[in-house]
């Protein structure tokens, strides 16, 4: 048996082409000892759900800067549930207005991070989310 | 893993398959049992290895090759290995970036793996993951290694057909006659063949083959000279020809009986490394707690030499129980 590592998918849905934030987060999670699957730009919710399924990830992190989070995030959650992966926590970062956070959480998003969040806070949140998922297995 | 889970894996259920691959990667007892149960159902897929230096375009090539194979009606599983950081233990697995065109195709399954400290270009559990995908009924299983240099030749044991990918501008002719990954090539690819220097790279490869293809793969030396295929993966050029070369190699293996020889060598090698691991674990279990660390202390103080330390520990462990 080897030590189980957190498998986290970092995905960039939507049409904007800025993935610096996603790469910074991916790098920070790597440096925290995780296996980070990075899928690149312009992913549809369908592509993200399929990658999450094949990669059997523990956590999904979305980077959304386009303002489309209120459409993209619930759609992804719906697809995950349809695939039997409703238990996989989804975290969102990017440009998420504070007033949208309650609605996102009500829809089932585990955490939402705005600009200026430290990478340490993101790493800690991913660790906690994975631990909660594992505890339920 | 229940009987039902195993049946689901064999039927190609993606969720069950993905979960088993995680178990395999973590080398759990459940994975061991599942691998044992699936073993009789392996040996059917064409196992294709893709290796080459970082930046030669392996991931794009694999994606385009998968598209061609899909058009031929083949189902395709891809295992893409990326390196684990030796400092933090983490990994960025980014091969899917180049494989986005394959998303949504139910005949394709892609799994990323971190190398987790193994140095041969694959993870320790890659061969097991390949077995699972083989048992799940995929016609072709493509394994993409970490960006490999001259000694990451583990793929030669795992795959039946090894594709070595070069790109223009990576080195001169002498690189081609050094030992290393060129020796394990069943098919050579010069990718990015639209870049300047492609002709030089093709010529250098041809020249090194003329000097003589290596004896490293003696089983196929008779009657098989690795074809050299020029591709531009990002434009889908040369991929039909490449798929044809892979098929010809598989046919050659079958017709010459080399597939059996390779299979046997692979099983023997696998058995050897498993035995080595099991013996080591058993030996450790028979030592006093802390004895290993104390021996390291003595080495560091130069009170003992490494070979002497081995003798001492073997003696202390006594006969295998």
Interface residues (C-beta under 8 A of the other chain):
Chain A: X1 X2 X3 X4 X5 X7 X26 X27 X29 X30 X31 X32 X33 X34 X35 X36 X37 X38 X39 X40 X43 X44 X46 X47 X50 X51 X53 X54 X55 X56 X83 X84 X85
Chain B: X14 X15 X18 X19 X21 X22 X26 X27 X28 X29 X84 X85 X88 X89 X90 X91 X92 X93 X94 X96 X97 X100 X103 X104 X109 X110 X111 X112 X114 X116
